[in-house]
Amino acid sequence: MQHVIPFRCQTQWYAVDASLVEQILGAQNWMPVPGAPPMFPGVMAWRGRATAVLDLLHLPQELVGEPLAQKESQPPRTLVAHTDGCTLGIPADEVREALPVENLQLLPLRLSRVRFAQSEFELGGQIAVLLDLSALVRSVIETSAADRPR
């Protein structure tokens, strides 16, 4: 049975496959990396290694409603997820317990247009977007490989 972990970044709810989540931490300090793309603004220490920070405030999207705005403080939670050989720290304002997918009604994207989203579902009166972290990582790797000089 597949499970997802829902989490909130400001007012937008997301979810990722629970099998990709290594750990859920409190707020983590991270160090900016000069010249890094806004979606991956820096790195945080996790298990003695530098881990890329995925800032969902910069995830390309066309949301119905208010756009997400940059926050001054660190969100109180950080999901650490691993996919396609990459580990990511994802700051979040709230994280909920894992939910079995069979109990959710996964729908095609209708109310949100978030890049790398697979589907959406209703979560306590809000729309949550199920992210495809593997597609996101592959896209970043392919883009950076295409940008390298030959």
C-alpha positions in Angstrom: 0.0 0.0 0.0 1.3 3.4 -1.0 1.3 6.3 1.5 1.8 10.1 1.0 3.0 12.7 3.5 1.1 16.0 3.2 2.8 19.2 4.2 2.1 22.9 3.9 4.2 25.7 2.6 2.4 28.9 3.5 -1.1 28.4 2.3 -0.4 25.7 -0.4 -0.6 22.0 0.6 1.7 19.5 -1.1 2.3 15.8 -0.6 5.1 13.4 -1.5 5.4 9.7 -1.6 6.2 8.6 2.0 8.7 6.1 0.8 10.9 9.0 -0.3 10.9 10.7 3.1 14.0 9.9 5.2 13.2 12.1 8.2 11.1 15.0 9.4 13.1 17.6 11.3 12.4 20.9 13.1 13.5 24.1 11.5 17.0 23.9 9.9 19.5 26.6 9.3 20.9 26.6 5.8 23.6 28.4 4.0 22.9 30.3 0.8 25.0 29.2 -2.3 25.9 32.2 -4.5 24.6 31.8 -8.0 22.3 28.9 -7.1 18.8 28.8 -8.8 16.0 30.2 -6.6 14.4 26.8 -6.3 17.6 25.4 -4.7 18.9 28.5 -2.9 21.4 26.7 -0.6 22.5 23.7 1.5 21.8 22.5 5.0 23.8 20.0 7.1 22.2 16.6 7.4 24.0 13.5 8.7 27.3 15.2 8.2 26.7 16.1 4.5 25.7 19.2 2.6 22.1 18.6 1.5 20.3 20.8 -1.2 17.4 22.9 0.1 14.3 22.8 -2.2 12.4 26.1 -1.7 8.8 25.4 -2.9 8.1 29.1 -2.8 10.1 29.2 -6.1 8.5 26.1 -7.7 7.0 27.2 -11.0 3.2 27.3 -10.6 0.0 29.0 -11.6 -2.1 28.7 -8.5 -5.7 29.7 -8.2 -5.7 32.2 -5.4 -2.9 34.2 -3.7 0.7 33.6 -4.9 3.2 32.4 -2.3 5.4 35.1 -0.8 8.9 35.0 0.5 9.0 34.5 4.3 11.4 36.3 6.7 11.8 33.3 9.1 12.6 29.6 8.7 9.6 27.3 8.6 9.3 25.2 11.7 9.6 21.8 9.9 12.0 20.3 7.3 11.3 17.1 5.3 14.4 15.3 4.2 13.6 13.3 1.1 15.8 11.1 -1.1 15.1 10.3 -4.8 17.2 9.5 -7.9 20.4 9.6 -5.9 19.7 13.1 -4.5 18.8 14.2 -1.0 16.7 17.3 -0.5 15.7 19.3 2.5 12.2 20.8 2.0 11.2 23.6 4.5 7.5 23.3 5.5 5.2 25.2 7.8 3.3 22.1 8.8 3.6 18.4 8.2 0.8 15.9 8.7 0.8 12.1 9.3 1.2 9.7 6.4 -2.1 9.0 4.6 -2.8 5.8 2.5 -3.4 6.7 -1.1 -6.3 4.3 -1.4 -8.2 6.5 1.1 -7.6 9.6 -1.0 -9.4 10.5 -4.2 -6.6 11.4 -6.5 -7.8 13.7 -9.2 -6.3 15.2 -12.3 -4.9 18.7 -11.9 -7.8 21.1 -12.1 -7.5 23.9 -9.5 -3.7 24.2 -9.4 -1.0 24.2 -12.1 2.1 23.3 -10.1 5.0 22.1 -12.2 6.0 18.5 -11.3 2.6 17.8 -9.9 1.0 14.4 -10.6 -2.5 14.9 -9.2 -4.4 16.7 -6.5 -6.7 15.7 -3.7 -8.9 17.2 -1.0 -7.3 17.5 2.4 -9.5 19.0 5.1 -11.2 21.4 2.8 -8.0 22.4 1.0 -6.5 21.2 -2.3 -3.2 19.3 -1.9 -0.9 18.7 -4.8 1.0 15.4 -5.1 4.5 16.2 -6.2 6.7 14.0 -8.4 10.1 14.6 -6.8 11.8 12.2 -9.2 10.6 14.3 -12.2 11.8 17.5 -10.5 15.3 16.1 -9.8 15.6 14.7 -13.3 14.6 18.1 -14.8 17.2 19.9 -12.8 19.9 17.4 -13.7 19.0 17.5 -17.4 18.9 21.3 -17.4 22.3 21.6 -15.7 23.8 19.1 -18.0 22.5 21.0 -21.0 24.0 24.3 -19.6 27.5 22.8 -19.2 30.0 23.8 -21.8 31.1 21.0 -24.1 
